[in-house]
């Protein structure tokens, strides 16, 4: 099994592409979903967030108020860094558990749906392929305004706060052009899926895993003999 990173920008259509891949039977690990789970009540990350940010970031039912927490860190780099130091290790551990689950089930590849894939760069070293969902700036702004009910100025501020899509496109192995129709995007996704399914990358990963397991087994056997001698 090998790993594929999927990313994009706000309103570029990453979620649409992720859904299309899921419909084709691809296992998807959504970092946003994982991020919500690791801060649920009574988790280690939850307690650390409440300790550092106070009870004002909680809803009446005790859950984290993600909107209020987001407002706190949006313009404060130190608080944002602190929150990331709390949540990112927990997110990565949870994602690793899911990756191992899919590996044991024999899937050829797993898609990691990560909005900040290239911004953090923590996962890129483990990926065999990276995919960016791209759309032109005018389309991106229009979709964002329509989706979130924003003015053009508000939408431009949201887009400007992210890494430019053109920059992400230059870092990716594959680009899904999502400025056109849904049908055109689906054709590109199907083509990408076929290419990944036909890839032999998974064989190399399995050979390495088997070799590592064999080496570990040999080390354990040698240690057992030493202890018994």
C-alpha positions as CSV (number, residue, x, y, z in Angstrom):
1,X,0.0,0.0,0.0
2,X,1.2,3.5,-0.7
3,X,0.0,7.0,0.4
4,X,-1.5,9.7,-1.8
5,X,-1.9,13.3,-0.5
6,X,-4.9,15.3,-1.6
7,X,-5.1,19.0,-1.1
8,X,-6.4,22.2,-2.6
9,X,-7.5,25.7,-1.5
10,X,-10.7,27.2,-0.1
11,X,-13.6,26.5,-2.5
12,X,-11.3,24.8,-5.1
13,X,-13.3,21.6,-4.9
14,X,-11.1,19.3,-2.8
15,X,-14.1,17.9,-1.0
16,X,-15.8,17.1,-4.3
17,X,-12.8,15.2,-5.6
18,X,-12.5,13.4,-2.3
19,X,-16.1,12.3,-2.5
20,X,-15.5,11.1,-6.1
21,X,-12.5,9.0,-5.0
22,X,-14.6,7.5,-2.2
23,X,-17.3,6.5,-4.6
24,X,-14.7,4.7,-6.6
25,X,-13.9,2.6,-3.5
26,X,-10.8,4.5,-2.4
27,X,-10.2,4.7,1.4
28,X,-10.0,8.3,2.4
29,X,-8.6,9.6,5.7
30,X,-9.9,13.2,6.1
31,X,-7.6,15.2,8.3
32,X,-10.5,17.6,9.2
33,X,-12.6,14.8,10.5
34,X,-9.7,13.4,12.5
35,X,-9.0,16.9,13.8
36,X,-12.5,17.1,15.2
37,X,-12.3,13.7,16.8
38,X,-9.1,14.3,18.6
39,X,-10.5,17.3,20.4
40,X,-13.7,15.7,21.6
41,X,-14.5,15.9,25.3
42,X,-12.2,14.0,27.7
43,X,-9.4,13.5,25.1
44,X,-5.8,14.6,25.9
45,X,-6.0,17.4,23.4
46,X,-9.3,18.6,24.7
47,X,-7.9,19.0,28.2
48,X,-4.8,20.8,27.0
49,X,-6.8,23.2,24.9
50,X,-9.1,24.1,27.9
51,X,-6.0,24.5,30.1
52,X,-4.2,26.9,27.7
53,X,-7.2,28.8,26.2
54,X,-9.7,28.7,29.0
55,X,-13.3,27.8,29.3
56,X,-14.4,30.6,27.0
57,X,-13.6,28.4,24.1
58,X,-16.2,25.9,25.2
59,X,-19.9,25.6,24.1
60,X,-22.6,25.2,26.7
61,X,-22.5,21.4,26.3
62,X,-18.8,21.4,27.0
63,X,-17.6,20.8,23.5
64,X,-14.9,22.9,21.9
65,X,-16.3,26.0,20.1
66,X,-14.2,25.6,16.9
67,X,-15.4,28.9,15.5
68,X,-14.4,30.9,18.7
69,X,-11.1,29.0,18.9
70,X,-10.5,29.8,15.2
71,X,-11.1,33.5,15.8
72,X,-8.7,33.5,18.7
73,X,-5.8,32.0,16.7
74,X,-6.5,33.7,13.3
75,X,-4.6,36.8,14.0
76,X,-2.3,35.5,16.8
77,X,0.7,33.5,15.5
78,X,1.8,32.4,19.0
79,X,-1.6,31.0,19.9
80,X,-1.9,29.3,16.5
81,X,1.5,27.7,17.0
82,X,0.4,26.6,20.5
83,X,-2.8,25.0,19.2
84,X,-0.9,23.2,16.4
85,X,1.6,21.8,18.9
86,X,-1.4,20.4,20.9
87,X,-3.5,19.0,18.0
88,X,-1.0,18.0,15.3
89,X,0.7,15.1,17.2
90,X,-2.7,13.7,18.1
91,X,-4.0,14.0,14.5
92,X,-0.9,12.2,13.1
93,X,-1.3,9.4,15.6
94,X,-4.9,8.9,14.8
95,X,-4.2,9.0,11.0
96,X,-1.4,6.4,11.4
97,X,-3.8,4.0,13.1
98,X,-6.2,4.4,10.2
99,X,-3.4,3.9,7.7
100,X,-2.3,0.6,9.4
101,X,-6.0,-0.5,9.4
102,X,-6.2,-0.1,5.6
103,X,-2.7,-1.6,5.1
104,X,-3.8,-4.8,6.9
105,X,-6.9,-4.9,4.7
106,X,-4.8,-5.0,1.6
107,X,-5.7,-1.8,-0.2
108,X,-3.3,-0.6,-2.9
109,X,-3.3,3.0,-1.8
110,X,-4.9,5.3,0.8
111,X,-5.8,9.0,0.2
112,X,-4.9,11.5,2.9
113,X,-7.2,14.5,2.5
114,X,-5.2,17.3,4.1
115,X,-6.0,21.0,3.5
116,X,-2.6,22.2,4.8
117,X,-0.5,19.5,3.2
118,X,2.2,21.8,1.7
119,X,2.0,24.4,4.4
120,X,3.0,22.1,7.2
121,X,5.0,19.6,5.1
122,X,4.9,17.1,8.0
123,X,3.4,14.4,5.9
124,X,4.9,15.0,2.4
125,X,8.0,12.8,3.1
126,X,5.7,9.8,3.5
127,X,3.7,10.3,0.3
128,X,4.3,8.6,-3.0
129,X,1.9,10.9,-4.9
130,X,0.5,14.4,-4.2
131,X,-2.7,15.7,-5.9
132,X,-3.9,19.3,-6.0
133,X,-7.4,20.3,-6.9
134,X,-7.0,23.5,-8.8
135,X,-9.4,26.1,-10.1
136,X,-8.7,29.6,-11.6
137,X,-8.8,32.6,-9.2
138,X,-12.1,34.1,-10.6
139,X,-13.9,30.8,-10.3
140,X,-12.6,30.3,-6.8
141,X,-13.7,33.7,-5.6
142,X,-17.2,33.3,-7.2
143,X,-17.7,29.9,-5.6
144,X,-16.6,31.1,-2.2
145,X,-18.9,34.1,-2.3
146,X,-21.9,32.0,-3.3
147,X,-21.1,29.2,-0.8
148,X,-20.5,31.3,2.3
149,X,-22.5,34.4,1.4
150,X,-19.4,36.7,1.4
151,X,-18.7,40.0,-0.3
152,X,-15.9,40.0,-2.8
153,X,-13.6,41.8,-0.4
154,X,-14.3,39.2,2.3
155,X,-13.7,36.3,-0.1
156,X,-10.4,37.9,-1.3
157,X,-9.2,38.1,2.3
158,X,-10.0,34.4,2.9
159,X,-8.1,33.4,-0.2
160,X,-5.2,35.7,0.5
161,X,-4.7,34.0,4.0
162,X,-3.9,30.7,2.2
163,X,-0.9,29.5,0.2
164,X,-1.7,30.4,-3.5
165,X,-3.2,27.5,-5.5
166,X,-0.6,28.2,-8.3
167,X,2.2,27.6,-5.8
168,X,0.5,24.3,-4.6
169,X,0.0,23.3,-8.2
170,X,3.8,23.6,-8.8
171,X,4.5,21.3,-5.8
172,X,2.1,18.5,-6.7
173,X,2.7,15.4,-8.8
174,X,-0.9,15.5,-10.2
175,X,-3.3,18.3,-10.8
176,X,-7.1,18.0,-11.0
177,X,-8.4,21.0,-13.0
178,X,-11.7,21.9,-11.4
179,X,-12.6,25.1,-13.1
180,X,-15.1,23.5,-15.5
181,X,-18.0,21.1,-15.2
182,X,-18.5,18.3,-12.6
183,X,-18.4,15.8,-15.5
184,X,-15.0,17.0,-16.6
185,X,-13.7,16.8,-13.1
186,X,-15.0,13.3,-12.7
187,X,-13.2,12.2,-15.9
188,X,-9.9,13.5,-14.5
189,X,-10.5,11.7,-11.2
190,X,-11.3,8.5,-12.9
191,X,-8.2,8.8,-15.0
192,X,-6.1,9.5,-11.9
193,X,-7.6,6.6,-10.0
194,X,-6.8,4.2,-12.8
195,X,-3.3,5.4,-13.0
196,X,-2.8,4.9,-9.2
197,X,-4.5,1.5,-9.3
198,X,-2.1,0.4,-12.1
199,X,0.9,1.8,-10.2
200,X,3.4,-0.8,-8.9
201,X,4.4,1.5,-6.0
202,X,2.4,-0.7,-3.6
203,X,4.7,-3.7,-4.4
204,X,7.8,-1.9,-3.3
205,X,6.1,-0.8,-0.1
206,X,5.0,-4.4,0.7
207,X,8.5,-5.7,-0.1
208,X,10.0,-3.2,2.3
209,X,7.4,-4.1,5.0
210,X,8.1,-7.8,4.6
211,X,11.8,-7.3,4.7
212,X,11.5,-5.1,7.8
213,X,9.3,-7.7,9.5
214,X,11.7,-10.5,8.6
215,X,14.6,-8.5,10.0
216,X,12.7,-7.7,13.2
217,X,11.8,-11.4,13.5
218,X,15.5,-12.4,13.1
219,X,16.6,-9.9,15.7
220,X,14.0,-11.2,18.2
221,X,14.9,-14.8,17.5
222,X,18.6,-14.0,18.1
223,X,17.8,-12.1,21.3
224,X,15.8,-15.1,22.6
225,X,18.6,-17.5,21.8
226,X,21.1,-15.2,23.7
227,X,18.8,-15.1,26.7
228,X,18.3,-18.9,26.8
229,X,22.0,-19.8,26.3
